[in-house]
Amino acid sequence: MRIGELAARTGATARALRHYEQAGLIASERRSNGYRDYDEGAVVRVQNIRHLLEVGLTLDDVRVFAQCLDGDVASAPPAPKGLEVARERLAVLDRRIAAQTALRNRLAAALDETEAARTPDPTEAAHTPDPTETARTPDPGEATLKS
């Protein structure tokens, strides 16, 4: 099958398929016109690659599973090396999440400080006279005391 058909059957883009091929995860034969020709087994192989990528592994990580990519990777019992790779990837993701959370918290704190500095304290505003007000003039109907 040609690359477009493989892409349609697996949900991968042609560009991703060429990338998988360059990484050595899938293979094709070249037709006389130069087009790639994939065998039927490439469908399962690409679906497994995509499954592993979707759970957070990288293409380098997927190489560890190369011997298993033609079977049912999702339901097969995990190999010790596969578990090790998955744990390492999880640790990397946890470190990234922690770093991003710390960065987010610093940004939120900086925004809070900036907003607090720009917003007047409502208790101070109640005691501060408005400079646009003029001195109160007595109402002509008010009685004044004269000695």
C-alpha positions as CSV (number, residue, x, y, z in Angstrom):
1,M,0.0,0.0,0.0
2,R,1.1,3.6,-0.6
3,I,1.9,6.0,2.1
4,G,-1.5,7.8,1.7
5,E,-3.4,4.6,2.3
6,L,-1.3,3.7,5.3
7,A,-1.8,7.2,6.7
8,A,-5.6,6.9,6.2
9,R,-5.8,3.5,7.9
10,T,-3.7,4.4,10.9
11,G,-4.5,8.1,11.5
12,A,-0.9,9.1,11.1
13,T,0.2,11.7,8.7
14,A,2.5,10.9,5.7
15,R,5.1,13.1,7.3
16,A,4.9,11.1,10.6
17,L,5.2,7.8,8.6
18,R,8.3,9.1,6.8
19,H,9.7,10.1,10.2
20,Y,9.0,6.6,11.7
21,E,10.8,5.1,8.6
22,Q,13.8,7.4,9.0
23,A,13.9,6.3,12.7
24,G,14.0,2.7,11.6
25,L,10.7,1.8,13.1
26,I,8.9,0.9,9.9
27,A,10.2,-0.1,6.4
28,S,9.0,0.2,2.9
29,E,10.0,-1.0,-0.5
30,R,10.4,1.5,-3.3
31,R,8.4,1.1,-6.5
32,S,9.9,1.8,-9.9
33,N,8.2,5.2,-9.8
34,G,9.9,6.0,-6.4
35,Y,6.8,5.7,-4.3
36,R,7.0,3.9,-1.0
37,D,5.1,0.6,-0.8
38,Y,4.2,-0.7,2.7
39,D,3.1,-4.3,3.5
40,E,-0.1,-5.0,5.4
41,G,1.9,-5.5,8.7
42,A,2.8,-1.8,8.7
43,V,-0.7,-1.0,9.8
44,V,-0.4,-2.8,13.1
45,R,3.2,-1.6,13.6
46,V,2.2,2.1,13.1
47,Q,-0.8,1.7,15.4
48,N,1.5,0.4,18.1
49,I,4.0,3.2,17.5
50,R,1.2,5.7,17.8
51,H,-0.2,4.0,21.0
52,L,3.2,4.2,22.7
53,L,3.7,7.8,21.6
54,E,0.2,8.7,22.9
55,V,1.1,7.4,26.4
56,G,4.0,9.7,26.6
57,L,7.0,7.8,25.2
58,T,9.4,9.2,22.7
59,L,10.5,7.7,19.4
60,D,13.8,6.8,21.1
61,D,11.8,5.0,23.9
62,V,9.7,3.2,21.2
63,R,12.9,1.6,19.8
64,V,13.1,-0.5,22.9
65,F,9.8,-2.1,21.9
66,A,10.8,-2.6,18.3
67,Q,10.6,-6.4,18.6
68,C,7.0,-6.2,19.9
69,L,5.6,-3.6,17.5
70,D,4.1,-6.3,15.2
71,G,1.9,-7.8,17.9
72,D,-0.7,-6.4,20.3
73,V,1.5,-4.0,22.4
74,A,-1.4,-2.6,24.4
75,S,-2.4,-6.0,25.9
76,A,0.9,-7.9,25.9
77,P,2.6,-8.4,29.3
78,P,5.3,-5.7,29.7
79,A,8.9,-6.7,29.5
80,P,11.3,-5.6,32.3
81,K,13.1,-3.2,29.9
82,G,9.8,-1.7,28.7
83,L,8.8,-1.1,32.3
84,E,12.1,0.5,33.0
85,V,11.8,2.8,30.0
86,A,8.2,3.8,31.0
87,R,9.3,4.6,34.6
88,E,12.2,6.7,33.3
89,R,9.9,8.6,31.0
90,L,7.4,9.1,33.9
91,A,10.2,10.5,36.0
92,V,11.1,13.0,33.3
93,L,7.5,14.1,32.9
94,D,7.2,14.5,36.7
95,R,10.3,16.7,36.8
96,R,8.9,18.8,33.9
97,I,5.5,19.1,35.6
98,A,7.2,20.2,38.8
99,A,9.3,22.8,37.0
100,Q,6.3,24.1,35.1
101,T,4.2,24.3,38.3
102,A,7.0,26.2,40.1
103,L,7.2,28.6,37.2
104,R,3.4,29.0,37.1
105,N,3.4,29.7,40.8
106,R,6.1,32.4,40.5
107,L,4.2,34.1,37.7
108,A,0.9,34.0,39.6
109,A,2.7,35.5,42.7
110,A,4.3,38.3,40.5
111,L,0.9,39.1,39.1
112,D,-0.7,39.2,42.5
113,E,2.0,41.6,43.8
114,T,1.6,43.8,40.7
115,E,-2.1,43.9,41.1
116,A,-1.9,44.6,44.8
117,A,0.5,47.5,44.1
118,R,-1.9,49.0,41.5
119,T,-5.1,48.6,43.4
120,P,-5.6,51.1,46.2
121,D,-6.5,49.7,49.6
122,P,-10.2,50.3,50.1
123,T,-9.8,51.1,53.8
124,E,-7.3,53.9,53.0
125,A,-9.6,55.3,50.2
126,A,-12.4,55.7,52.7
127,H,-10.3,58.0,55.0
128,T,-8.6,60.0,52.3
129,P,-10.5,63.1,51.3
130,D,-11.2,63.5,47.6
131,P,-9.1,66.5,46.4
132,T,-11.9,67.5,43.9
133,E,-14.3,68.2,46.8
134,T,-14.5,71.9,47.9
135,A,-14.9,73.1,51.4
136,R,-18.5,72.8,52.5
137,T,-20.4,76.0,52.4
138,P,-23.1,76.4,55.0
139,D,-26.7,76.1,53.9
140,P,-28.4,79.5,54.0
141,G,-31.3,78.0,56.0
142,E,-28.9,76.9,58.8
143,A,-28.9,78.9,61.9
144,T,-25.6,80.3,62.9
145,L,-24.6,81.1,66.4
146,K,-23.3,84.5,67.2
147,S,-22.3,85.6,70.5
